[in-house]
Amino acid sequence: MNLRTRVLRGGVYLILRQGLGVVIGAVGVILLTRSLGPEAYGIYAAAFGIYSYLFNMSKWGVDVYLIRYEGEPQPQDYHQAFSLLVLLSLAGIGVALLVLPFIEWWVRLEGFGPVAMALFAVLPVHLLGLVPLARLERALNYRRVASIELSGQIALYVVALTLAYRGQGPWAPVFGLWVSQLLMSSLLYLMSGYRPKLHWEFARVRAMVGYGLGFSAADWIWSLRPLVNPLVVGRYAGAEAVGYVALVIRLVEQLGFVKAVTWRLSIAALARVQTDRARLVSAINEGMRLQVLALGGFLVAFSLVAPMILPPLLGSNWLPVLEVYPFIALGYLASTLFQLHSSVLYVLQRNRQVMIFHLVYIALFAGSALWLVPLMGFIGYGWAEVVALVSYIVIHLLIVKEVGKPNYRLAGLWMLAFALALFWRELGWVAMLGMVGVALWPETWRALGIYIRYLRKVRYEGVANEHHH
């Protein structure tokens, strides 16, 4: 089985898992937010935003190092990664506890501190699951990965919803996250066959840290993005506004499951063709088209039905999410054009170039949010997403210099049509004309035909392999 077929086959498993996850997540989020209300959900979302940054800061790129390691990692490499992550998790909790009083003072959200502290405590469980996860992803064993993640998602909502309906407020999703992480970490170790041992070898640590610092520097900067909602929207617009923005981000991420799948597949797959610049450019072109076509359709479809389904599902107190949805969806859609650019630069170990792009993006996004949110409320967060689009010029120039010039013609026209359609409530039904053009364009149908044929090929090869074994 060639690499492309293996990757697409792995992608099918992840897409199926993410598809089921979208359904479970959508139902779960609707029930959870309806029972909690914007304020309680906003407190949890603010604390989770801080935790997300802590988690990303504490990884140091160790998991990606294992996945993109040239050759086959030795057991000592996995043991060293495990031992390093033990230390990083303890250091992360220590730093978090030191800065928590300042964060509490800044956000001024009642009840934020204890919730954040409870989330910080789950960090070691979350981090130490990365080693067996990297082992499974390196083997492109996404079937097991998909089943594990789906189990964790189900556990999260079962626990969170049970406690939410018993009046536990923001603590309900906190306990749900704890149960979810414990379950997933246990299953990862069981299904990967990895048995951890403490190991310390200076040469291996130096190799991991050498790569990790370069990768993590760029990742730490990008991970500042989730902090804008709790730190800027929370301070200047309050807990309810944080809840509105957090819910839209969650919905958009659920709808954008194809983007998440492509990122996870790309690091493992691109590492195998990193010496062939022509194939890298081709992978970028194909990935852009696939992501924009799939993601844009989901985002626009939701924007059309949201005004009809959200009021009865969530209640009238959640209606403000409709105002900020098109802006956040546009930012997410635009990022699909350039996601594989970053993947390729990471695989080529051009971490400094990715860091430059992330610095420009965060400066534009956070800076404009600090200016616009105090003036416009939480809608200012949406306009900050639009301002940040300018930064993608930087990543384009960097990828042209390192690899070659991608072809944006097809994916760019699709994205423009979807982007206009997202604002149909503001622009009127004329905004849908671009979608009509995309649907009638022969190149759209040719591209769809190619992807459908490949997916059929993957399915048939998968069935044949199962019968063979």
N, C-alpha and C positions, 0 to 999 in steps of 0.2 A: 504494500500500500504506500503510495507516494506521500510526500509531506502535505501537499495541498489537500488531498483526500482525508488524511488523518486529522488535519486541523479543522476541516469542515465537519468531519464526523464528530470531533470533540465539540465543535460549535453547536451542532444539532442538539447534543445532550444539554449543553448549557442554555441554549435558547428554549428548549422544552422546560427545563427547570425554571428559567426566568419567566417563561410564559405562565407556568403554574404559580410562580412567585408573585407575578403581577396580580393574578386573581386573588390569591390569599392576602397579599399585601394591601390591595385596594379595599377588600372587604374588612380586613383588620384595621386599617387606618380610619376608614369611615366609622366603624363602630367605636374605635378608641377615641377619636377626636370628638365624636358626638357625645360620648359619656363624660369625657374630661372637660370639654369646653376650651375656648382659645387660651384663657389665662393659665390654667394648669398644664395644658399641652405646651404652651410657650415656655414655662419654667423648665419642663423636662427637655425641650428642644434646645434651650440655651445651655443647659448643663451638658447635654449630649454633644453640642457643637464644640465645647471646650474639650470634652473627652476625646472626640475624634482627632483633634489636633494633637493631644497628648499621645494617642496611639500612633499616629503617623510620625511624630517626632521620635518615638521610642524604637521604631523598627530599624532605623539606620540602614535600610536597604538590604538587610540580611536575607530576607526571603527572595528578593529579586536576584541577589548574588547566587543563591543556590540554583535558581531556575535557569539562569543564563550561563552557568559555569561550563566552560568548554571541556569536553570529555565527560566522564562519569564521576560524580562526586563519591568520595570514599565515606565509609561510615563515620570516620573521624571528623569529616566536614560537617555532617549533620549534628554530631555530638557537640562540636565546637560552636555551631550556630545556636544550639539549644542553651549551652552554658552562657554564651554572650547575651542572649535574650533574657535569661534569668537576671543578670546584672542590670541590663537596660531597663527592665520592668520595675525593679526596685528603685533605681535612680529616678525613673519617670514619676513614680508615686511620690518620692521625696520632693522633687521639684514642684509638683502640682500642689502639695500641701503647703509649701512655702509661699506660693504666689496666690493661693486661693483667697486669703483675706483682701488682697488688692483687687482681685476680680469681683468679689462681692461688693466692695465699695464702689467700683466703677459701674456695674450693671444696675445696681439698686433694685433688684428683683427679690421680693420677699419669699423666703423659703428656698432660694437658689443654692446656698452653701451646702446644707446637708445632702441634698440630691446629688450635687456634683461630687461630693466626697464618696458617696456610695458607688457612683459610676467609676471613679478613679480606682476603686479597690478591685474591679474586675480586670484591670489591665494585664496582670501576669497570665491569667487564664487565656485571654485573647491573644497575647503575644506568643505564648508558647505553642499555640495551635498552628503558628505559621510554618514551623519546621515540617511536620507531616503533610501539611497542605502543599508546601513547595515540592515535596517528594511526589505527590500525586500529580501535580500540575506539570512537573518536569516530564513525567511519563505520559502526559496528555490523557490521563485517566479521568476525564471530566465526567464520566458516568457516575463514579463514586463521589466526586466532588459535588455534583448536582444533588445527589440524594442526601448527602450530609447537610448541605446548606438549606435544602427544603425542610428537612427535619427540624433544624434550628429555627427556621422562620415560623413553622407551625407552633413549636413550643413557646416562642416568644409571645405570640398573640393569644394562645390559650391561657397562659398565666396572666398576661397583662390585662386582658379583657375580664377575666374572672375577678381580679382585684379592683379594676376600674369600676365595675358595676357594684362592688361592695364599698365604694366611696373612698378608695385609697389615694385618689388624686394623682399627682406626678410620680408617686412611688410605684404605681402599678406597672408602667413600662420599665422602670428601673429593675424591679424583681423579674420581669419578663426577660430583660436582657441578660441578667445573671443566669437564669435557667438555660437560656438559649446558648450562651457561650460555653457553659459547663457541658452541655449535651454535645455540641459540635466538636469541642476539643477532645472529648472522650471518643467520639466516633472517628475522628481523624487519626488518632493514634491506633485505634483498633483496625481500621480498614487499610491504613498505609503499611502496617506491619512494623512501623518504626518504634523502637524501644529506647527511650532517652537515657543517656549517661552523661555525667559531668566530665568534661574534657577541657584541657587548656594547653594550647600549643602556640607559642608566640608567632611562628610563621603563618599559621592559618588565621590567627586573630588579625595580624597585620594585613593579610590579603583581604579579609572581609571588611575591616575598618577602612582600608584604603579605598576600596570600591564604595563602601557604604557611606563614607563622608561625602564623596562626590555626588552620589545619587541622592543622599538624604538632604544635602544642602538645597538642591532644586526642589525636592519633595516637601521640605519644611516650609519653603516660601509658598508653594502652591497650596499647602495645607492651611495657610492663613485665611484662605477663602471662606471656609465655614465659620470662621470667627466673626466675620462682618455682621452676620445676623444677630448673635447674642451681644456682641460688644458695641455695635453701632445702633442697630435697630432697637435692641433692648434698652440701651441708655436713653435714647432720644424719643422712642415711640412706645415703650412699655412691653409688658409680657404678652398682651393680646396680639400686638403687631408681630412679635417674634413668632407666635403661633401661626399667624396667617402666612408669613414668609416660609416658615419651616414646613407647613403642610404642602404648599405649592412645590417646594423643592423636592419633597418626598414623592409627590404625585408624578412630577416630571422624571425623576430618577426611575420610578417604577415603569413609566411608559417608555423610558429610554433603555430598556434592558439590553437591546442589541449593542449599544455603545459599551456597556460594561463587559459584555461577552467578548467583543472585539479587542478591548484592552488586555484582557486576561490571556486570550489566545496569542496576541501579537508578540508579547515578550518571549514566550517559548518558541514560537514559530519563526520570527524574524532572526533570532539568534542563529538559526541554522542556515540562513542565506546572507549573512552579514557581509560576506566578501564580494557579493555580486550586486553592484550598484544599480544595474538595470532592473534586476528583479525586485530590489527594494522600492524603486520608483513605481514599478508596476503594482506592487502590493499596496502602496499608498493610494494610487488611483482607484484600484478595485475596492479597497476598504472604504474610501470616501463615498463612492457611489452607493455601496451597499448600506452603509450606515444612514446616510441622508435620506435615501428612499424609504427605508424601514422606519426610522425614527420620525421623520416628518409626517408620515401618514398617521401614526399614533397620536402625535401632539395635536395635529389639526382636528382629528376626529374627536378628541376629548374637548377641545375648545368649543366645538359645535354643540356637544350634548351637555356640557357642564352647567350652563344656565338652567337647564331643565331638571337635571338629576341632583345637583348639589343641595338646593334648598330643602327638598323632602328628605334627603339622606342625612345631611349634617345639621340642618336647622338654619334659620335666618341669621344667627349670629356669626356664621362662617361666610356669608356672602362677599365680604371684602376680598376674599382670595381671587375672585374673578377679575379684579382690577389689576393685580400684579402678575397673574398667570402668563399672559402673552409675552411679557418682558423676560421673565425667567425662562420660559420655553424657548424664546428666541436665542438667548445666551447659550442654552444647552444645545440647541440645534446647530448653531454656528461652530461650536467647539468640535462637532463631529467631523468637520472638514479638516481639522488640524490635529486630531488625537493621534493618528498614526505617525505624524511628523515627530511628535515627542517620543513615541515608541522606538522609531528608527534611531533617533539621536541617542537614546538610552542604550540601545543594543550596540551602537558604535562607540559607546563610552564617551560621548560628547556631552557629559553632564553639565559642564560649564555653560554650554550654549543653551541647554534647557533652563538652567538657572537664570540666565539673562532674560529669556522670554517670560519666565514666571515673575521676575522682579518688575518688569514693565507692566504685566497684566495686573498684579496685585496693587501696584502704585496707582494705576488708573481706576481700578475697581474700588479699592478701599478709600482712596482719596476722594473720588467723586461721591461715594456713599456718605462720608463724613461731612461733605458739603451739602448734599441734596436731602438726606433724611431729616435733618433738623428743619429744613425749609418745607418739605413736601410730605413728611410722614413716611410710612413704610413704602409708598410708591416710589420714593427716592431710591430705594434699593433696586427697584426694577430699572430705573433710568441709569443707574450705575452699571448694570449689566450691559446696557447699550453702549455706554462710553468705553467699557473695557474691550469691546470688539476691535478697536483700533490696534490692540496689541498683537493681533494675529498676523499683522504685516511683518512683525519681527520674526516669528517662527517660520514664516514662508521664506524670508530671505536667508535664514540660517539653513534650512533644508536644501535650498537651491545651491548654496555654497558647498555643503557637505556631500550631497547625493546627486542632485539633479532637479529639474523643474517639473513638479507635478502638473497634471492636466486637470484644471478645475472646470472645464467647460460644462460637462454634463452635470456633475454634482453641484456646481455653483448655480446653475439655472434652476435645478430642482429646489435647492435651498431658498432661493429668492422667492419662488412661488409659494413654498410652505410658509416662509416668514410673513409674507403679506397676508396669507390666509389666517394666520394666528390673530391678526388684529381686525377681524371682520366686524366685531362689535363696535370698534372705533371708526373704521373706514367704510362700513357698509358692505353689502354683498358684492360690490365691484372687486373687493379684495380677493374673491374666489376665482377670478378669471385666470390667474396664473395657474391654479390647480387644474382648471379645464384644459389649458394648453399642455401641461405636463401629461395629463391622461391621454391626450390625443397624439402626442409626439411619438413617432415610430421608434426613436432611440430608447425611449422609456420601456417600451414593450420588448425590444431586443435585449436590453439589459436584464429585464425580469426573466426572460426566457433562458438566458445563460445561467442565472442563479438557480432557477428551478431545476434545470438539467443537472447541475452539480449536486444539488441536494438530493435528487433522485438517485444519482450515482452513489452518493455516500450511503443512502439508505439500503440500496441493493447490495453494496459491498459489505455493509454491516450485517445484513441478514445472512449473506453467504459465509462470512467469517464465523458467525454464531453456529451455523450448521456444521461448518468444518471442524470447529472445536468440540 
